[in-house]
């Protein structure tokens, strides 16, 4: 007996929920051959504001968790992604037109990247912090703390690129609003389903599909956004404009540049969005 396929609806991911864009707009997403895959929500300025509000609300609880617990949660994301690897492999094949082995390699790399950052959550303080020698009877201790809400324009790699920018931010206690690859956004929303079932509190990661040139300026100029990661920006003029907008409230900015995503990650993706707090304490008290 024949039946009608149940087609998946791709929405935004804000505050742990999957709302449609408040504007009602969508855009067509095609596969590698040009055939229609689905309609994706096209986020608006209001959606961006809602996502920042959700990220700010989640920041206090997420940043105050122990580093070990954040590591458990990030590792759980890897576990759930591993369990759904067949779906992600099929989606990568459809989106990019690559072979099954290449799609499998990207999923493997994304899972391994999550495990790598999960292992660093309770170790980064030992690397980035210090006990400072001072002239006087004091303890002087420097320790890293998360920056806050970070807006991210993810690279075109629809899964590994997304994981590579999100995992280090949440591992150290930040929350984020992410604009994924515009041509291949469907994997980002499917990845949001993984986040929603991996003990990640609502609002820690928010995903807005759509045009980075439209959404990016609203996030870059938002006064409640503390950091801006421009890794996925390929237009030099857009990158310059976003940096100028970010300067209004002295956001930390990671500038765009060519990156080899398959290479072993470096700590810079975590330390770039950390603040250093130094405490003085008298000895003997």
C-alpha positions as CSV (number, residue, x, y, z in Angstrom):
1,X,0.0,0.0,0.0
2,X,1.5,3.4,-1.0
3,X,1.5,6.2,1.4
4,X,2.4,9.9,1.4
5,X,5.8,10.8,2.8
6,X,5.8,12.8,6.0
7,X,8.0,15.7,5.0
8,X,10.1,17.3,7.6
9,X,9.5,21.0,8.6
10,X,12.7,22.9,9.2
11,X,12.2,25.8,11.7
12,X,14.5,27.9,13.8
13,X,15.9,26.8,17.2
14,X,15.5,29.5,19.9
15,X,15.4,28.9,23.6
16,X,15.2,25.2,23.3
17,X,12.1,25.4,21.1
18,X,11.6,25.2,17.3
19,X,9.5,28.3,16.3
20,X,8.8,29.4,12.8
21,X,10.2,32.8,11.8
22,X,8.0,35.5,13.2
23,X,8.1,37.1,9.7
24,X,6.7,33.9,8.1
25,X,9.4,33.9,5.5
26,X,11.1,30.8,4.1
27,X,13.6,30.1,1.4
28,X,14.3,27.2,-0.9
29,X,17.1,24.8,-0.1
30,X,18.3,22.6,-3.0
31,X,20.5,19.5,-3.1
32,X,23.8,19.3,-4.9
33,X,22.0,18.5,-8.2
34,X,19.7,21.5,-7.9
35,X,16.6,19.6,-6.9
36,X,14.4,20.9,-4.1
37,X,15.2,19.5,-0.6
38,X,13.0,21.6,1.7
39,X,12.0,25.1,2.7
40,X,14.0,26.6,5.5
41,X,12.9,29.4,7.8
42,X,14.4,32.8,7.0
43,X,15.1,34.5,10.3
44,X,14.2,38.2,10.9
45,X,15.5,40.9,13.1
46,X,12.8,40.0,15.7
47,X,14.0,36.4,15.6
48,X,17.6,37.6,16.2
49,X,16.5,39.6,19.2
50,X,14.5,36.7,20.6
51,X,17.6,34.5,20.2
52,X,19.9,36.9,22.0
53,X,17.3,37.2,24.8
54,X,17.2,33.4,25.2
55,X,21.0,33.2,25.2
56,X,21.3,35.9,27.8
57,X,18.7,34.2,30.0
58,X,20.5,30.9,29.8
59,X,24.0,32.3,30.4
60,X,23.8,32.6,34.2
61,X,22.8,29.0,34.7
62,X,25.2,27.5,32.1
63,X,28.2,29.5,33.1
64,X,27.8,28.7,36.8
65,X,27.8,24.9,36.2
66,X,30.9,23.1,37.1
67,X,33.4,22.6,34.2
68,X,33.1,18.9,34.7
69,X,29.3,19.0,34.3
70,X,29.6,21.0,31.1
71,X,32.1,18.4,29.8
72,X,29.5,15.7,30.5
73,X,26.9,17.6,28.5
74,X,29.2,18.2,25.5
75,X,30.1,14.5,25.6
76,X,26.4,13.7,25.6
77,X,26.0,15.7,22.4
78,X,28.7,13.4,20.8
79,X,26.9,10.3,22.1
80,X,23.5,11.4,20.5
81,X,25.2,12.4,17.3
82,X,26.9,9.0,17.1
83,X,23.5,7.3,17.5
84,X,22.0,9.4,14.6
85,X,25.1,9.2,12.4
86,X,23.2,7.4,9.5
87,X,20.8,10.3,9.2
88,X,23.6,12.9,9.2
89,X,25.6,10.9,6.6
90,X,22.5,10.8,4.3
91,X,21.9,14.5,4.8
92,X,25.5,15.4,3.9
93,X,25.4,13.3,0.8
94,X,22.2,15.0,-0.3
95,X,23.4,18.5,0.6
96,X,26.9,18.4,-0.8
97,X,26.7,15.6,-3.4
98,X,29.7,13.8,-1.9
99,X,30.2,10.1,-1.5
100,X,29.1,8.0,1.5
101,X,32.7,7.6,2.7
102,X,33.4,11.3,2.6
103,X,30.1,12.0,4.4
104,X,31.0,9.4,7.1
105,X,34.4,11.0,7.6
106,X,32.7,14.4,8.3
107,X,30.4,12.9,10.8
108,X,33.3,11.1,12.5
109,X,35.3,14.4,12.6
110,X,32.4,16.2,14.1
111,X,31.9,13.6,16.8
112,X,35.6,13.5,17.6
113,X,35.6,17.3,17.8
114,X,32.9,17.3,20.4
115,X,34.7,14.7,22.5
116,X,38.0,16.7,22.2
117,X,36.3,19.9,23.6
118,X,34.4,17.9,26.3
119,X,37.8,16.8,27.6
120,X,39.0,20.3,27.9
121,X,36.2,21.8,29.9
122,X,37.9,21.1,33.3
123,X,41.4,21.7,32.1
124,X,41.4,25.0,30.3
125,X,41.6,26.9,33.6
126,X,44.9,25.3,34.4
127,X,46.3,26.4,31.0
128,X,44.8,29.8,30.8
129,X,44.9,30.7,34.5
130,X,47.9,31.4,36.8
131,X,49.1,32.0,40.3
132,X,51.0,35.2,39.8
133,X,54.2,36.2,41.8
134,X,53.7,39.6,43.4
135,X,55.8,41.8,45.7
136,X,53.9,41.6,49.0
137,X,52.1,39.2,51.3
138,X,49.3,38.3,48.9
139,X,48.0,35.5,46.9
140,X,47.4,36.7,43.3
141,X,45.3,34.3,41.2
142,X,44.1,34.7,37.7
143,X,41.3,32.5,36.4
144,X,39.3,32.5,33.1
145,X,35.6,33.2,32.9
146,X,33.2,33.1,29.9
147,X,32.7,36.2,27.9
148,X,28.9,35.9,27.7
149,X,26.7,35.8,24.6
150,X,28.6,35.2,21.4
151,X,27.1,35.6,17.9
152,X,28.6,33.3,15.3
153,X,28.5,33.1,11.5
154,X,29.4,29.5,10.9
155,X,31.5,28.3,7.9
156,X,30.0,26.6,4.9
157,X,30.9,23.1,6.1
158,X,27.4,22.2,7.3
159,X,28.2,19.9,10.2
160,X,31.9,19.9,11.0
161,X,32.0,23.7,10.6
162,X,29.0,24.2,12.8
163,X,30.4,21.9,15.5
164,X,33.8,23.5,15.3
165,X,32.5,27.0,16.2
166,X,29.8,25.9,18.7
167,X,31.5,23.3,20.8
168,X,34.4,25.5,22.1
169,X,32.0,28.3,23.0
170,X,29.7,26.2,25.2
171,X,32.5,24.1,26.6
172,X,33.9,27.2,28.4
173,X,30.5,28.4,29.6
174,X,29.4,30.9,26.9
175,X,26.0,30.8,25.2
176,X,25.6,31.6,21.5
177,X,23.4,32.6,18.6
178,X,24.5,30.9,15.4
179,X,23.9,31.6,11.7
180,X,24.7,28.3,9.9
181,X,25.6,27.8,6.3
182,X,22.9,29.4,4.2
183,X,23.1,27.0,1.2
184,X,23.1,23.9,3.4
185,X,21.1,24.9,6.6
186,X,19.2,21.7,7.1
187,X,21.9,19.8,9.0
188,X,22.1,22.7,11.5
189,X,18.4,22.2,12.4
190,X,18.8,18.5,12.6
191,X,21.8,19.1,14.8
192,X,19.6,21.3,17.0
193,X,17.4,18.2,17.5
194,X,20.6,16.5,18.9
195,X,21.2,19.5,21.2
196,X,17.6,19.4,22.4
197,X,17.9,15.8,23.5
198,X,21.4,16.0,25.0
199,X,20.8,17.8,28.3
200,X,21.8,21.2,26.8
201,X,19.6,23.8,28.5
202,X,17.4,25.8,26.3
203,X,19.0,29.0,25.1
204,X,22.6,27.8,25.4
205,X,22.7,27.4,21.6
206,X,20.3,29.2,19.3
207,X,20.3,28.6,15.5
208,X,18.9,31.2,13.0
209,X,18.8,30.0,9.4
210,X,18.8,32.7,6.7
211,X,21.1,35.3,5.2
212,X,24.1,36.3,7.2
213,X,24.3,39.6,5.4
214,X,20.8,40.4,6.7
215,X,20.9,38.9,10.2
216,X,24.6,39.5,11.0
217,X,24.4,43.4,11.3
218,X,21.6,43.1,13.9
219,X,23.7,40.7,16.0
220,X,26.9,42.7,15.6
221,X,25.2,45.9,16.8
222,X,23.2,44.3,19.6
223,X,24.3,45.7,22.9
224,X,23.6,42.5,24.8
225,X,26.0,40.4,22.6
226,X,29.5,40.2,24.1
227,X,31.4,38.5,21.3
228,X,31.4,38.0,17.5
229,X,32.9,35.1,15.6
230,X,33.1,35.8,11.9
231,X,34.7,32.5,10.8
232,X,32.1,31.9,8.1
233,X,32.2,35.4,6.5
234,X,33.7,35.3,3.1
235,X,32.7,38.9,2.0
236,X,35.4,41.3,3.1
237,X,33.1,44.3,3.0
238,X,30.5,42.5,5.2
239,X,33.3,41.4,7.6
240,X,34.5,45.0,7.9
241,X,31.0,46.4,8.5
242,X,30.3,43.8,11.2
243,X,33.6,44.6,13.0
244,X,32.7,48.3,13.0
245,X,29.2,47.6,14.4
246,X,30.8,45.3,17.1
247,X,33.0,48.1,18.2
248,X,30.1,50.1,19.7
249,X,30.1,47.9,22.9
250,X,33.7,46.6,22.6
251,X,32.7,43.1,21.6
252,X,35.5,40.5,21.4
253,X,35.8,39.7,17.7
254,X,37.3,36.6,16.0
255,X,38.1,37.8,12.4
256,X,37.4,35.6,9.4
257,X,40.3,33.6,7.9
258,X,41.1,30.4,6.0
259,X,40.9,27.4,8.4
260,X,41.6,23.8,7.8
261,X,38.6,22.3,9.7
262,X,39.9,18.8,9.6
263,X,43.2,19.7,11.4
264,X,43.6,19.2,15.1
265,X,41.8,22.1,16.8
266,X,43.7,24.6,18.9
267,X,42.8,26.2,22.3
268,X,42.4,29.6,20.6
269,X,38.7,28.9,19.9
270,X,38.1,28.6,23.6
271,X,40.5,31.3,24.9
272,X,39.4,33.9,22.4
273,X,36.0,34.2,24.2
274,X,37.3,34.0,27.8
275,X,37.9,36.9,30.2
276,X,40.6,36.8,32.9
277,X,39.6,37.6,36.4
278,X,42.4,38.3,38.9
279,X,41.9,38.1,42.6
280,X,44.2,39.4,45.4
281,X,44.0,37.8,48.8
282,X,46.1,38.5,51.9
283,X,48.2,35.6,53.1
284,X,47.5,34.2,56.5
285,X,43.9,35.3,56.6
